[in-house]
Amino acid sequence: NMNEMNNNNNNNNNNGIHDFGSLGAAPLQLNASSNQGVWKGSSGPTQIDSYDGLSGIQGPQMGFQKQQHTAIRQQAVMVPKGGDAFGDLAGIGAPVGLGGPKPKIVVLPAPEEKTDFSAFALEVPFFIPSKCGNGLNGGGLQATPAMYNDLTSIVVDESPKDVLNKFETILSTFSNDIDYSIDRTNYVITGQVYVNHFAVFFKISIWDEQDENRTRFEFRRSKGDTVAFTEFWNEIEEELYKEFSNAQGAKNNDDDGYDDMDMGFDDDDEDNMGDLGGLGGLGSLGGLPPLDYDFNLDGMGMEMNDNNNGLSQEDLNNFIQDVEECDPSVAYSFAMILEAFKVQTQFIQMVFNHATFIKCIIQNALTHQDTALVRGALICIENLCDSKSGADSLIGYNVLDRVIPLLQHDCDLIRKYSVRVLSKLSSAQSWKFNQNGLKQLASLKLKECQNKWENAKFATNDFIQQQMFESINAKLIMTK
């Protein structure tokens, strides 16, 4: 009997030994009626089942003693040969734990955060309402109106479209101190130019001279200094007669007796200067030389000192008062100050000895809504940078906090002068920013300016150079 019991136990133990390969094909059953499929080698039942969520996990049978329940999950991934059906998933092997490669950890870049630059928004520049609005222009190309200015209009052979294209080249190379926009739909050019530091706002209207199958264009001062506009017209008139074909205007109109070599009169009129009847609408006045300014400017607070050596500390005090009171005469005062940088050898040192004047330039003029004052302040700072340690001294006045926001100014001319000033300030030993986001604003707007003017034409090659952008970017990289 004892031998039979030992044989039965041995048979039972042999029946409980299984191949794990076969167990993967069929799940083990805890409630099997026979010993087949029952694992006896552990302290609790172990079940191997194909993966189907948690549905394959079963609890212990009723009446059994509480035991540990262990489940083995088996998962297979099949990938077609070549991986065409899965594209980039072709390289996926067996899952971890079944002999396949370990998964690769891929670090995705963080989404780019947009910096809020609203703190550096500039006030909208104010402009005096123009005397000449859109007028007859505003509805596409118009025929020549019945009334126009004979003195500042010219008829040419080119088509209106060709006239627009030529003006774009003529104006860009005429002066560095010019800013303009072209309305190709309505054939109008509006802009501003600075002549001897005085602002002139102009408008060029282009019309279809239908009777002659030609084109007429007219220059008109919309606002600004009248004498400066006369000088501007006299200079650009010479270029217009060279650039356009068969140009006809007051300058070469024989009926008006115009001859600029004889101050507006033909040889036949020299003996009859008192007879103005042959001038034909005063056409000869277009050749008169521009009037000179009286820079004594009585009552303007900018008179020369007793020694006639140029501007004095008192003149700088008067300028500060004009800026604070928004006195219109500040335009004339600023013109004299900018001229003093050229003619007074000690003027830069005088300015650096007047801290209140520098603060006025940086804190008031640079943030002014009048573009003429902003331009004047930038030129003043640029001149101060030419002195020894001038850039370092201006950094101490937090000039970067005022200049960098001007890179987003509506007027391109202000943006150009801002680039020039920042290039000069890059000679300072170090930069510092007192506002968060100012460095990011500088990098962003500087890149926009560089792309915009990379192939632009200027009156002189040294006005805007790529080296300027490189110097500024190098300084930005060094600044924390």
C-alpha positions in Angstrom: 0.0 0.0 0.0 2.8 2.4 0.8 4.4 1.7 -2.6 1.1 2.4 -4.4 0.7 5.8 -2.6 4.3 6.8 -3.6 3.7 5.9 -7.2 0.5 7.9 -7.3 2.3 11.0 -5.9 5.0 10.6 -8.4 2.5 10.4 -11.2 0.7 13.5 -9.9 3.9 15.5 -9.8 4.9 14.4 -13.3 1.5 15.5 -14.5 1.9 19.0 -13.1 5.1 19.7 -15.1 4.3 21.8 -18.2 6.1 23.5 -21.1 5.6 27.3 -20.9 5.5 27.4 -24.7 2.3 25.3 -24.6 0.9 27.3 -21.8 0.9 30.4 -23.9 -1.4 28.8 -26.4 -4.2 27.9 -23.9 -5.0 29.6 -20.6 -4.7 27.8 -17.4 -8.0 27.1 -15.6 -8.1 27.1 -11.9 -11.3 25.1 -11.8 -10.1 22.3 -14.1 -11.7 18.9 -13.3 -8.4 17.1 -13.6 -4.8 17.9 -12.9 -4.1 19.0 -16.5 -3.5 22.7 -16.8 -2.9 23.2 -13.1 0.4 24.6 -11.9 1.6 23.1 -8.7 5.1 24.6 -8.4 4.2 27.9 -6.6 2.4 28.9 -3.5 -0.6 30.2 -5.6 -2.1 29.7 -9.0 -0.4 31.4 -11.9 -2.4 32.2 -15.1 -1.0 32.9 -18.5 -3.5 34.4 -21.0 -3.4 36.5 -24.1 -3.8 40.2 -23.4 -7.3 41.4 -23.2 -7.4 44.2 -20.7 -8.2 42.9 -17.3 -10.7 40.3 -18.5 -8.2 37.5 -18.2 -7.6 37.9 -14.5 -9.7 35.6 -12.3 -10.1 35.6 -8.5 -9.6 32.5 -6.3 -12.3 29.9 -6.2 -14.8 29.9 -3.5 -13.8 27.9 -0.5 -10.1 28.1 -1.3 -7.7 29.6 1.2 -6.8 33.2 0.4 -3.7 32.9 -1.9 -1.5 35.2 -4.0 -2.8 35.6 -7.5 -0.2 36.2 -10.3 -1.0 37.0 -13.9 1.5 37.0 -16.8 0.6 39.3 -19.7 1.7 38.3 -23.2 1.7 40.8 -26.0 2.8 40.5 -29.6 3.4 43.1 -32.3 3.4 42.1 -35.9 5.0 44.4 -38.5 4.8 43.6 -42.2 8.1 43.0 -44.0 9.5 46.3 -45.3 7.4 48.4 -43.0 5.5 50.1 -45.9 2.2 49.7 -44.2 3.4 51.5 -41.1 5.8 54.1 -42.5 8.1 55.3 -39.7 6.9 52.4 -37.4 8.8 49.8 -39.5 11.6 49.8 -37.0 9.5 48.8 -34.0 10.5 45.4 -32.7 9.1 43.2 -30.0 7.8 44.8 -26.8 10.1 45.2 -23.8 10.4 42.1 -21.8 10.1 39.7 -24.8 13.7 40.1 -26.1 13.1 43.2 -28.4 15.1 46.5 -28.4 14.6 49.0 -25.7 12.4 52.0 -26.6 14.2 55.2 -27.6 13.6 58.3 -25.6 12.8 61.3 -27.8 12.9 64.8 -26.4 10.4 67.1 -28.1 11.2 70.8 -28.3 9.0 73.0 -26.0 6.5 75.1 -27.8 7.8 78.6 -28.6 6.5 81.2 -26.2 5.5 84.5 -27.7 7.0 87.4 -25.8 4.6 90.3 -24.9 6.2 93.6 -26.1 3.2 95.7 -25.2 5.2 97.5 -22.6 7.4 99.0 -25.3 4.5 100.3 -27.5 5.1 103.8 -28.8 2.7 106.6 -28.9 1.2 107.3 -32.3 3.0 110.3 -33.9 0.8 113.3 -34.3 0.7 115.3 -37.6 -0.8 118.6 -38.4 -3.7 118.1 -40.9 -2.4 118.4 -44.4 -3.5 121.3 -46.6 -3.8 118.9 -49.5 -5.7 115.7 -48.9 -6.3 113.0 -51.5 -7.9 115.6 -53.7 -8.7 114.3 -57.1 -6.6 111.2 -56.4 -8.1 108.3 -54.5 -10.0 106.5 -57.3 -7.2 105.1 -59.4 -5.4 106.9 -62.2 -7.0 110.3 -62.8 -6.9 112.7 -65.8 -5.0 115.9 -65.3 -7.2 118.3 -63.4 -8.1 121.7 -64.7 -6.0 123.4 -62.0 -2.5 122.5 -61.0 0.7 124.2 -60.1 2.7 125.1 -63.2 5.9 125.8 -61.2 6.2 122.4 -59.6 4.7 120.1 -62.3 6.3 118.5 -65.3 5.0 116.6 -68.3 7.0 113.6 -69.5 6.7 110.8 -72.2 6.8 107.9 -69.8 3.6 106.1 -68.8 2.2 106.7 -65.3 3.4 103.2 -64.3 6.9 104.0 -65.5 6.9 107.3 -63.7 6.1 105.6 -60.4 9.0 103.1 -60.9 11.4 105.9 -61.7 10.4 107.9 -58.7 11.2 105.0 -56.4 14.8 105.1 -57.6 15.1 108.9 -57.7 13.8 109.5 -54.2 15.7 106.7 -52.5 19.1 108.0 -53.8 18.2 111.7 -53.5 18.8 111.9 -49.8 19.4 109.7 -46.8 17.0 112.0 -44.8 13.9 111.0 -46.8 11.0 108.7 -46.1 8.2 108.0 -48.4 5.4 105.6 -49.4 4.0 104.8 -52.9 0.3 104.3 -53.5 0.4 102.4 -56.8 -3.3 102.1 -57.0 -4.0 105.8 -56.9 -0.7 107.0 -58.3 0.3 109.1 -55.3 3.6 109.4 -53.4 3.6 110.9 -49.9 6.7 111.4 -47.8 8.9 113.6 -45.7 12.3 114.9 -46.2 14.7 116.9 -44.0 16.5 119.9 -45.5 19.1 121.5 -43.2 17.3 119.7 -40.4 13.9 121.2 -41.2 11.1 118.8 -42.0 9.1 119.0 -45.3 6.1 116.9 -45.9 5.4 116.5 -49.6 2.9 114.9 -52.0 3.5 113.8 -55.6 0.4 113.4 -57.7 0.6 111.6 -61.1 -2.0 112.2 -63.8 -2.8 111.0 -67.2 -2.3 113.8 -69.8 -4.9 112.3 -72.1 -4.8 114.9 -74.8 -1.1 114.4 -75.5 -0.9 110.7 -74.4 1.7 111.7 -71.8 2.0 111.9 -68.1 2.0 114.9 -65.7 3.2 114.8 -62.1 3.1 117.6 -59.6 5.1 118.2 -56.4 3.2 119.9 -53.5 4.1 120.8 -50.0 1.5 119.3 -47.7 3.1 120.8 -44.5 6.4 121.7 -43.1 8.9 124.5 -43.7 8.2 126.5 -46.9 11.8 127.7 -47.5 13.1 124.1 -47.1 10.5 122.9 -49.6 11.7 125.5 -52.1 15.2 124.2 -51.7 14.0 120.6 -52.0 12.2 121.3 -55.2 15.1 123.2 -56.8 17.4 120.3 -56.1 15.2 117.5 -57.2 14.0 119.4 -60.3 17.5 119.1 -61.8 17.3 115.3 -61.4 13.9 115.0 -62.9 14.9 116.7 -66.1 17.8 114.3 -66.4 15.9 111.1 -65.6 12.7 111.6 -67.7 12.3 111.7 -71.5 11.3 115.0 -73.1 10.4 116.6 -69.8 8.6 119.9 -70.1 7.9 122.3 -67.3 8.5 125.8 -66.0 12.3 125.4 -66.4 12.3 124.8 -70.1 9.1 126.6 -71.1 10.1 129.2 -73.6 6.8 130.9 -73.3 7.6 131.8 -69.7 11.0 133.2 -70.5 12.7 130.8 -68.1 16.5 130.5 -68.0 18.0 129.7 -64.7 21.5 130.8 -65.9 20.1 134.3 -66.1 18.1 134.1 -62.9 14.9 133.4 -64.7 15.1 135.8 -67.6 16.0 135.5 -71.3 18.6 137.7 -72.9 15.7 139.7 -74.5 14.4 140.6 -71.1 17.6 142.0 -69.7 16.8 145.4 -71.0 13.2 145.3 -69.9 13.4 144.1 -66.3 10.4 146.2 -65.3 8.0 144.4 -67.7 6.8 141.3 -66.0 4.0 140.7 -68.5 6.1 138.0 -70.3 6.6 135.9 -67.2 3.4 133.9 -67.9 2.0 133.2 -64.5 5.3 134.0 -62.6 6.8 130.8 -64.0 10.3 132.2 -63.7 10.0 132.3 -59.9 10.8 128.5 -59.9 14.5 129.4 -60.6 14.9 131.9 -57.8 17.5 130.8 -55.2 16.2 129.8 -51.8 16.1 132.4 -49.0 18.7 132.1 -46.3 17.6 131.8 -42.6 18.4 134.4 -40.1 19.8 132.2 -37.4 19.8 135.0 -34.8 16.1 134.2 -34.4 15.1 137.1 -32.1 12.9 136.0 -29.3 13.6 132.3 -29.9 16.1 132.1 -27.0 18.9 130.7 -29.2 21.0 133.8 -29.9 24.7 133.6 -30.1 26.7 134.5 -27.0 28.5 137.8 -26.5 31.8 136.3 -27.7 30.2 135.0 -30.9 31.7 131.6 -30.2 28.5 129.6 -30.8 25.9 128.3 -28.5 26.2 128.5 -24.7 24.9 126.7 -21.6 22.1 129.2 -21.5 21.0 128.2 -25.0 20.8 124.6 -23.9 18.6 125.7 -20.9 16.3 127.6 -23.3 16.1 124.5 -25.5 15.0 122.4 -22.4 12.3 124.9 -21.7 11.1 124.9 -25.3 10.8 121.1 -25.2 8.9 121.0 -21.9 6.5 123.7 -23.0 6.1 122.2 -26.5 7.1 125.5 -28.1 6.9 125.4 -31.9 10.2 127.3 -32.0 12.0 124.1 -30.8 12.3 123.0 -34.4 14.6 126.0 -35.1 16.5 125.6 -31.9 17.2 121.9 -32.6 18.5 122.8 -36.1 21.0 125.2 -34.6 22.1 122.6 -32.0 22.7 120.0 -34.6 24.6 122.5 -36.7 26.7 123.4 -33.6 28.1 119.8 -33.5 29.8 120.5 -36.8 31.2 124.0 -36.2 31.9 124.1 -32.4 34.9 122.0 -31.5 34.1 122.1 -27.7 30.3 121.7 -28.1 30.3 118.0 -27.3 32.1 118.6 -24.0 29.6 121.4 -23.2 26.7 119.0 -23.7 28.3 116.3 -21.5 28.7 119.0 -18.8 25.0 119.7 -19.0 23.4 116.5 -17.5 19.9 118.1 -17.6 20.2 118.6 -21.4 21.2 115.0 -21.9 18.2 113.7 -19.8 15.9 116.0 -21.8 17.2 114.5 -25.1 16.8 110.9 -23.9 13.7 111.1 -21.8 11.7 113.8 -23.6 12.8 114.2 -27.2 13.3 110.5 -28.0 9.8 109.7 -26.8 8.1 112.7 -28.4 5.3 112.2 -30.9 6.9 114.7 -33.3 9.2 112.7 -35.6 11.4 115.8 -36.2 12.3 115.9 -32.5 12.9 112.1 -32.4 15.2 112.3 -35.4 17.1 115.3 -34.0 17.6 113.5 -30.7 19.0 110.4 -32.4 21.4 112.5 -34.4 22.5 114.3 -31.2 23.2 111.0 -29.4 25.1 109.7 -32.5 27.4 112.8 -32.3 27.9 112.3 -28.6 29.0 108.8 -29.2 31.9 110.0 -31.3 33.7 111.4 -28.2 36.0 109.3 -26.0 33.9 107.3 -23.5 30.8 108.9 -25.0 29.0 105.6 -25.5 29.8 104.5 -21.9 28.5 107.7 -20.5 25.2 107.5 -22.4 24.7 103.9 -21.3 24.7 105.3 -17.8 21.7 107.4 -18.7 19.8 104.2 -19.7 19.7 105.3 -23.3 19.0 101.8 -24.5 15.6 101.7 -22.8 14.6 104.6 -25.1 16.4 103.8 -28.4 15.6 100.1 -28.8 11.8 100.6 -28.8 12.3 103.0 -31.7 13.2 100.0 -33.9 9.5 99.4 -34.2 8.7 103.1 -35.1 6.2 103.7 -37.9 8.6 105.9 -39.7 11.4 104.0 -41.5 13.7 107.0 -41.2 13.5 106.9 -37.4 14.3 103.1 -37.5 17.3 103.7 -39.7 18.7 106.4 -37.3 18.0 104.0 -34.4 20.2 101.3 -36.1 23.0 103.9 -36.6 22.8 105.0 -32.9 22.8 101.4 -31.6 25.8 100.7 -33.8 27.7 103.6 -32.2 26.6 102.5 -28.7 28.0 99.0 -29.4 31.5 100.5 -28.7 30.6 100.8 -25.0 32.3 98.3 -22.7 29.0 96.7 -21.7 25.2 97.1 -22.1 22.5 96.8 -19.5 18.8 96.5 -19.9 16.4 97.7 -17.2 13.3 96.1 -18.6 12.4 92.5 -19.2 12.0 91.6 -22.8 14.0 94.5 -24.1 16.8 92.3 -25.4 14.3 90.0 -27.2 12.6 93.0 -28.8 16.0 94.3 -30.0 16.9 90.9 -31.6 13.5 90.6 -33.3 13.2 94.1 -34.7 16.8 94.3 -35.7 16.4 91.2 -37.8 13.4 92.7 -39.5 15.4 95.9 -40.3 18.3 93.9 -41.6 16.2 91.8 -44.0 14.3 94.9 -45.2 17.4 97.0 -46.0 19.8 94.3 -47.1 19.6 95.2 -50.8 18.2 98.7 -50.4 19.7 101.7 -52.1 20.7 104.8 -50.2 22.1 108.2 -51.2 25.5 107.2 -49.6 26.8 103.7 -49.0 27.8 104.4 -45.4 24.3 105.4 -44.2 23.2 101.8 -43.4 25.8 99.0 -43.6 25.6 95.3 -42.7 28.5 95.8 -40.4 26.2 97.8 -38.2 23.9 94.9 -37.6 26.8 92.6 -36.9 28.1 94.9 -34.2 24.8 95.3 -32.5 24.1 91.5 -32.6 27.5 90.8 -31.2 26.7 93.1 -28.3 23.3 91.6 -27.7 24.9 88.1 -27.4 27.4 89.4 -24.8 24.7 91.1 -22.8 22.8 89.0 -20.2 
